[in-house]
């Protein structure tokens, strides 16, 4: 939810926006029992978060979110997926009268680079806000924005515990007018602390072109602690902060959506 004044922006949407801390936090697939790897797999997940953040920006105005998703993967590395969450920013930031939930659709290909410690992931994701009337003339102030739904291409490169990811919008970004080509740079690490704990430091940089005074541009940081309890259950706690502009990222109810927070989440994959 970025607008002429803002959005966002999981990981990420849920963005598989994608990275260790997105939406519910750290995504863990259910571990299969030892045996031959199947040609395809279908997994599901449900969860909740105390404050749905994407790239450091509140999607539910600081309120909890219920989320879920479905992922289809192939042995060769191809994958398709969908994720959903309730949101508030389409109405409370862009001023639309419709747009209560987010539906993400994504697909891509991931693989290990032979005989190296590198792997990569490339794909396309769309963040949909079904029925939203952001950008519709005659609806104020939503009519001063573009439609909230967004398409991004992405690619990431992982080396051992480190991941660099790049997202670029293929049209207007989350309702910001003339914002095609918006970019997000994401650097993170996944540090195994043993006993099912993982520590995930992250730094990101959002760039939104053609916004007055470049006020849409900002950096975000987070530190997430993930605990895998086994059997598909994962809990997370994350400290999140940004340097986003209060002028740009304050909604129609005078709430600053990029404040520093401690976020907690739970997720069950099956």
N, C-alpha and C positions, 0 to 999 in steps of 0.2 A: 504494500500500500504505500505507494509513494505517490505524491501528487504533484500538481504544479507546485505544490509545496512539498509533496512527499510520497513515499512508500518504502517500505521496507528495510524488507525483503528478506522450512525447514524450514538453506539448509538450509528450503530450503526440502517452498514450500516448499506443501509441506515440503515444499520445496525440496524435495530431495535436494532442494536448494541445497542441500546436499552436502552433507559433510558431517563430521562427528556430531555437531550439535545442530540439529535441525529438528524442528518441531518437537517431538518428544525427547529428543536428545540423541543418544547413541544407539544406532540401529544394529541389532544383533540377530542373525538368522538362527533358527533352531539347528542344533548340530545333529546330524543324522548318525545312526549307529554305524560302526565300521562295516564296510562292504563296498561292492562296486558302485561307482558314482552313476546315478541315473542319467539318462539322456536329457530329461527335462525335470523341473521341479516347480511346484506351486505352493507358495507360503502366504500366510495371512498374519496381520498384526493389529492389535487394538491397544489403546493406551490413553493417558491423560497427562496434561502438563499444567502447572500452576499459572503460567503466563506464556502464551504462544509467541515466540520471538523468531523473526527471520532476519538474519544479518544484523541483529541487535535491535530491531524495531518491533514494537508491540503490534501484534495482529488482532488481539482481543482486548485492547485497551486495559491491559493489566489483569484481565480476568482469566479463569481457567478455560481449557479447551479439551474436548473429547476428539480423539483422532483414530484413524485406522488406515489400513492399506492392504493391497494384494500385489504380489510379485511373481512373475513367471520368468524362469531362467532356463537357459539351455546349457548343455555340457560344453558346447563350442564357445560360449561367452556372450551370446546375445541375450537380451532381457527386455521385458516390458513390465510396466507397473502402473498402479494408480494409488493415490492417497487422498484423504479428505480430512477436513477440520472445520469447525465453526470459526467464524471471524467477525469482527466488528468494524474494521477500518474502512471498508467500502462505504458504509453508511456514515460513520462518525468522523472520517477524515475527508473523503471525497464528497460527502453530503448527498449520496444517493439514497433513494427510498427503497431500493431492492439490492440484495447481495449479502446474504447471511452466512454463506459457507463457501469453502474453497475445495475444488476438485482438481487434483494434479494428474496429468497423464504424461508418461515418459517412456523412453525406449533408448537402447544403446547397445554398445558392445564393449566388453572389458576382457583383458588378457594379460598374461605375463609375457615379458619380453624374454625370449629364449636365452638361457645361460646367463642371466643377469638377475640383480635384485630389484629390477624395475618392473612395474606394471602400469597399465594405462586404462582409461575409461573415457569413452566419447559418446555423446548422445544428444537428444533433444527433449526438452520438457516444456509443457504448457501449464500455466497456472490459470485455471478457469474459475470464474465466479458466476455461476449460472443465474441468468435473469437480471444481472446487475444493470442498472441504468445510469451508471457513470458515463458521462460524455453525451447524454441525450439532451438536446436543446429543450429549453423550457423547464428543466429541473435544476433548481439553484440550491447550492453552488455546483452540483454535479456536472451541469452542462459546461462548466469552464474547464473540465478535465477531459481526458480521453477515456475510452472504455478500460475498465480495470484489468481484464484478462490479458495475459502476457505470454509470449513464446520466447524461450532462450535456447541457444545451443551451448553445450558445455564440453569441457575436456579436462581430465586430470592426469597427473603423473605421480606415481608413488614410488618412493625408494625406501626400503625397509620400513621404518615407522613414520616417515615424513610424506605428506601429501600436499601438492600444489594444485589448485583448481582454478579454472577460468570460465566464467559465464558471460555471454553477450546476448542482449535482447535483439530479436529479429522484427522489431516493431516498437510501438510505444510501450514504455515500461510502467506497469501498475498504475496507469491513469495519468502519468505525466505527459503533457503535450510536447510533441516534437522531440521525444526522448529515445527514438530508435538508436540502437548502438550503445545503450547503457552497458556498463561493464562491472563485473565484480571479480576481485582477485582474492584468493583464499589460501592461506598457508596454515597447516595444522600438523600435529604429531599425535600418535597414539602410543602412550608409554605404559607398558605392561607392569603393573605393580604386584603381580601374582595374586593368588587367592580370589581371582575373579574381578579384581579391581583394575581399571584403566584410567589414566589421567590424560586429558586431551586439551592442551593449550592451543589457542587459535587466534589468528589476527586476520582481518579482512579489510578491503578497501572498496567502497561503492562509488562509482562515477556515473552521474546522470547528465548528459549533455543538454545544452540550450535552456538551462534553468537560470533565472535571474541571480547574478552574483555567484554562480556556482554553489548555491546554498544546499543543493541536493547531495553534494559530495561529502563523504564522511568516512571515518575508519571505525571499526569495531573490534573489540577483543573479548575473549571469554576463556574461562578455565573450567572444564567439566570433569567431574569424577563420576565414573560409571561403575556399577556393580552388577555382574552377571551372577544371578542366583541359580542358574541352571534351569532346565525344563522350559526354556523360552522366556523366563522372567528377567527383566533388566530394570534397574532403578538408576536415576541420574540426579546429580545436583550440580548446578552451574552458576558461576558468577559472570555477569555480562555487563559490559560498559561500552559506550560510544562517545564520540565527540561531535555528534550530529547537531546541526543548527536548530535551536529552539524556534526560530522564526519559521523554518521550513517544516519541521516535524512536530508541530502542535496542531491538534485536531480542532474540529468545530466546537467542541465542548471545552476548549482551553486546556487540554491534557497533553503534556509533553510525552511523546511516545518512544523516546530513546533514552529514558533515564536508566541509571544503573540498578540492577536487581540481582537477587538470588532466586534462581528458578529450580524447581524440582519436577521430576517426571517419572512415570512408570510405563512399562510397555510389556506386552505379552505377545510372543510370536509362536505360531503353530502351523 
